Amino acid sequence: MTPKDIAAVNVAKPDLAGFIFASGRHQISLSQAMTLRKYLDPQIPSVGVFVDAPLEEMFKAIKSKAVSMIQLHGSESETVIEKLQQQNIPVIKVFKPDRIRDPQADYVMLDSGKGDGKIVHWQDYQNNFSQPLIIAGNLNLKNITTAIKAIKPQFVDLSRGVETNNQKDPQKINEIVKLVHQL
């Protein structure tokens, strides 16, 4: 959300960095994302997080080069996924664990909800997807190892779990990225 956050991400070197365009306290504008992308290490792909946004808005984010992947966190159809993929845009489709289905997306993400911080009991799920799996849902330093060992995802998605007092915490970002890369 801020240049300070980007500096912390650049030090930690996660596999991906996200810009949230959906409404909520983490929301940023396309203009902000374009500025932040300039400071983000070019080796770290950026993901645009959208909830039921018009295709034109997602295409605009890609064309601006603020993001190179799209994460769909709403009730987007397979047609939306296909239209993004037809433009060679990698797509992450998010599901709540009780609503899992096998989409045509490039990645599948299991999350407890729309950034609501609910904990998912990962031991109740199996990684049976042909696509790479991403997990989210109130992950933090205390529970990330258990979650990864339980479901063996290819990626984890963190937001609140690397915050202190509702701000990104550079130390938490660095610690959790280091830990996840070791697992």
QUITA-V468559 format. One record per helix or strand of 2 or more residues. SS is the DSSP state (a for helix, b for strand). FROM is the first residue (numbers start at 1). LEN is the number of residues. If there is no record, write none. Layout:
SS|FROM|LEN + SS|FROM|LEN
//
This chain:
a|3|10 + b|16|5 + a|30|10 + b|45|6 + a|55|9 + b|69|4 + a|78|9 + b|90|6 + a|97|3 + b|107|4 + a|122|3 + b|132|4 + a|144|8 + b|155|2 + a|160|3 + b|163|2 + b|167|2 + a|170|13
//
